[in-house]
Every structure is written in structure tokens, then in C-alpha cells.
Amino acid sequence: MSAPANAHRDSESTADGDAIVRVENFTAEYDGTAIVKDINLQVHRHEILVIAGQSGSGKSTLLRHIIGLETPARGRILVEGEDLAADDENDRRRILRKIGVTFQGGALFGSMSVIENVALPLVMFTRLPSAITHSIALTKLQLVGLAAEARKPPAELSGGMQKRAAIARALALDPQILFLDEPSAGLDPFTAAELDQLILTLRHVLNMTFVIVSHQLSSIFTIADRVILLRGDRKTIVAEGDPKTLRDSSPDPWVRAFFSGELPPGVKSAAGTPHPSGAATGPADRNSPNTSEASHEH
């Protein structure tokens, strides 16, 4: 099943859509040190929003707070207008039922079959008969193209299949929003591209909202309706919008460099040579005596 050619949402409809998630004046701290700060953003219904940034810029920290695993130092997070920091545990559980989550490794249980993994949220959070949970789990596996693998243990699946199985499990309770943490991490380019198309298809078929943490430029340009860019040294959002527009037209050279996959202006290459244009080193640089030395440092 492939996504329609016009899978990306119209920018005007995205801007005018209802905000299903609001992050207001958000700051996250560990041991009194701010990791990300002064974050304000909205996630619009039925859009694919990508959270991008350098390694260590706070992408996963922001995600963990939005899905309720961490409590903000300041600010609040609203899901459909309800504060995720609800005092009543039943209210909190009800709010969290609206979201599904997959983490980088997939986190499938090796002692269970694929279909048992997908059915697990239904077993834990509903009182449905086993025949119904099995039927729902199989339906979710069909959505991600894994019905034929239902009885296999996760160890017999490829990396891409494990990612898809984790998405099927995240869909088990029919969430309104799906959060994916680095879904393409560790995948070859072909498998990553297939996963991108699956995400677009699921958004189209299920009319879902996606929030995705990623630094994979090819995936970002393929799936994102909108992207927010975190910068580690500033600990906040430095750009927001269509990724191609930010690459081509952002007034900030650092932002343009990020989305072009280049070194920012003034940053030294591994060979120790500044590249004022922000361009990556060419073949001649790789023959520099300093290059092999630098490579051993990483």
C-alpha cells in the first residue's frame, strides 16, 4: 500500500488545523541544569511534525516530556486541552491512552511472538476476550505488512520489520497521536525509505497525527509537513517550518547548513581546516595527514 502523491498536507490547512498538543513555556532540567528551555509549540491534528537537531540537543528529552515520562521543570503540556500533569491518576491514564509510542530499538519482548507483542497493550489495558485481542493485533500487523510474520519471535525479523512491529503495537489501542523516536535509526537507505512510505500511508489511511524525532535528512524531507529545529548550544528552538524552505531560505546560516548537511560557517572540519562556506570537506581533505589522526579520536 502506498501513500497518495499529495501525502503532504497543505500548509494552509496545517496552520489552520486544531492543535491536538500544546507545549507552553516548557523547560526541562536535570540536576538543576536546563536541557531545553523556553519551548512553545503546537502539534496540529493530522500533521507529521518532526523534531530535529544535533545529537544532544534535547530532542528525545522533549519527546519524553510530551509523552508523560518526565515532568517539566516549568511550563505545561496539553493534550486536547488537558494538562498531562493531571493530579488524578485516572485522568492521566485517560489522557495517555490517546497516544502511542515507539522507541529507537523497538523494545519488543523476545520471549513473545510478534502478535503477542502487538496484543500486549490490549491485554494490559482492556478486558477484551482473547479472540478479540488476537483479531485486533492481526489487523494492526496487516496495516504494517507483517501479518505473515505474526507467529515468529522478534529475533527472526529484520531490523525494518522489528520497527514496523513496534509501530503495530503502538497502534493497538487506536491512539490519536503516534510518537516515533528515531524510527530510521540503524536502517539501510532502502528500508528507511520503505518505513517513510509506511508512515505516510498510515497518516493517510488512519487520519493520524505523528510526532517524530529524527536527524535523518532524507526522511525529514520525505515525511515532514513541518519541522522544529533544536540547537544544543542555545537549548531551544531556532527554526520552525517546511524543511525545504528552511534549507533554501532561512536567514540563519546555521539552519541552512543543518538542512543542507553541511558544516556551519566557521566550523572546522575533521582535518582542522575552517570552511567559511559551511561546505563539507572534499576528497583532497580526506588525504590530509590530520584526517586519519582525527578519525582515531572518535
N, C-alpha and C positions, 0 to 999 in steps of 0.2 A: 504494500500500500504506500503510495507516495503522496506527499503534500501537494496542494494545488500550486500553480505557478505564482499566484498572488498571495503566498502564505504570509508575507509580512503585512502587518496591519497598517492601514492608512494612518499617517502621522497625525492628521487632524482628529480622527476618531479616537486615537490613543490619548491625545491630550485632553479630549472632552470626556473620556470614559470615567466611570466611577472609580475612585481609589478603593481597592479592596484591602490594602495595607498602607498604613501611615507611620512613618518614623519621625518623631518630633523632638528636636533639640537633644539628640541622643549622644551620650558619651559612654564609652566602655573603658574601665580601668582594671589593671591588675597590680596589686600591692601599691595602690596609690598613684600609679603611673598611667597616664592616658594612652590607650592603644589607638582608638579612633575617637574623634570628638566633633561636636557641633554638626551632627549629621541630621539633615532634614530631607526626606524623600517620600514619594508616593509610588505605590505599585498599582497600575491601572488594571482593571478587570480584563482578562483575556489577552494581555500582552505578554511578551517574553522580555523580561528585564535581565540584563547581565551586569553583575558586579565584577569589575575588572580592576587590575592593579598589579604592582610588583609583588614578588614574594615578600611576605612580612608586612604588607601594607594594611592588614586588618580585614581582608575580605571574609575569611572564614569566621573571624571574631564577630563581625557584623551579622553574618548568617546565623551563627549560634544564638545570638540575642533575639533575632527576629523570630526564630522557631521556638523560643522559650527555654533553651538550655541554660542560658545565663541571664542574670538580672542587670539591667542598665545601672551605671553609677548615677547618671542623670538622664532625664527625658523619659519618654514613654513610647510604646509600640502598640498600635491599634490594629486589630484585625476585624474588618467590617464594623468599625466604630467602637469595638470593645477592647478595653485595656488588657493586654496579655498578662499584666502583673495583678490580675484579679485576686483578691484575698480569699474568696471562696474556691476551694479546690474543685468542686463540681463545675463551677463556671469556667475555670481554667481548662479543665479537661474538655469541656464542650467546645471552647474556642480552638483548642489544639486539634480536635477532630476535623477541622476544616482544612488542615494542611497535611501534606505528605512530604517525606524527606528521604533523599538518598545521599550517602556519604561516599568519599572517594573510593574506598575499597569495596563498596557494595555491602559488606557486613552480612553476607549470607551465612547461615549456620550449616557447617559441613556435615553434621550428623543427621540432617534432614534433607529430604528430596527437594527439588526445585518447587514443586507445587505445595509442599508442606511449608516451605519458607514464605511463599506468597500468601498462603491461608492464615499464617500466624496472627496477623493483626485482627482478623475476623474471629479467631478462636479466643484471643485475649480480650477483645472489647465488645463482642456481641454474644448473644445467646442463640445464634442460628444453628439449626441442625447440621451435622457434619456433611450430609449430602449437599446442602445448600452452600456451605463454605467451599466445598470442593468445586462445585459448579461455578461459583464466582471467581475463585482462584484460576480455574482453567480459562475463563473468559478474559481475565487480565493477561494471562500468558498468551492468549491468541492475539490480543492487542499489540503485543511487542514481538510477535512472531516466534514464540517459544513453546507452543502447545506440544510439539513433538518431543520436547526435552523435559516434559513435566515430571517424569519418574526418575530422572537422573539426579545424582548428587552434584552439588555445585562444582566439585573438583573436576568433573568431566566436561564442564563448559569452558569455552574460550573466554578471554577477558571481556570481549564485547558482549558475549551472551550473559556473563555474570552481571554486567552493568544493566542490561535490559531486564534481567530477572529482578534486580533490585528496584528498578522503576515499576515493574509489575506489582511488587509487594507494596511500594509506596502508593499505588493506585487502589489497593484493596478496599479501603473504606470510602472510596469515591470522594477524595478531597477536592476542594475548590482551587487550591494553590499547591503547586509542586515545587519544592526547593531541591536543587541539584548542586552538590558541591564537587566541582571539577569533574564533570561526567566523562570528559575525553582523556583524562589523565592516564598515561600508560598505554594508550591505544595507538595502533598504527594509523596512518592517514586515511586509508580506505575504511577501516572500521569506525574511526571517528566521524567520517563523513556520513556513514550509514546511521550512526547514532543521532547526528544533527537532523537528518531527514525524519527519523522516528519522532524526535521532539516536535518538529513542525507538524507532522501528521497528527500526533496526539493533541496538540493545541487545536488543530482544525476539527478533528473528529469529536473530541470531548469538550471543546469550547473552554479550555482550561487556561489558567494563569500560571506562568513559570517565572521563578526567580533562580538564576543560575550564576554560580561563582565560576569564573573561568579567566585564564590568561592566554588561551589558545586563539590567536587572531583569526585563523581560518574559520573556526566555529563561531566566533563573535560576529564576523561579517555575514555569516550564513543565517544565523538564527535570531539575532538580536533586533527587536523593534527599537530598543533604547538601551543605552549603557550608562552606568555611572563609573567614574574612574577615581580610585583612591590613590593617593600619593603618600608613601611611607614617611617621608621627612616632614610632611605637613599634617599627617594624621587625619585627613579629612577628604571630602570630595573636591576634586579640582576641575572636573568636567562632567557634563551630562548631555546626552543627546544621541543622534544617529551616529554609529561608529564611523561610517564612511565620511560623513560631514565633518566629524571631529578630526579625522585623519587629513582631510584635504583643506579644511578652512578654519580650524581652531586658531585663535590669536596667540595661544600659548605654544611655543616651540616644543616644550616637553611633552605636551599632549599629542602634537602631531608626530613626534618621534616615536612615542609609545605605539600608536596605532599603525605606524609605518614599519615597525620592527627594527628601528634604528637606534643608535646611541644618541642620547640627548646632546644638544650643543655644549661643547666644553668638556664633556666626559671623556676620560682617557680609555683607549681600547686596551685589550689584554697585552698588546705589545708596548704599551706605555706611551702611545702617540695620541695627542689630542686630535679630535676630529670636529672642528668648529661647525661643520655642516650637519653633524649628527649621524653621518653615514657609517655603516659598519666597515670593518677593515676588509680590504680586498685580498686577493691571492698573494700579492707581494708581501703583505703584512704577515701572512702566515709563515713566511720563510725567515722572518726576523729571528735573531738569536734569542730574543727575550720571550718569544712565544712559547717555546717548549718549557721554559722555566716557569712561566706564568701558569701553564696548564697543570704543572705538578702541584701548584698551591691549592687547587680546588679539589 
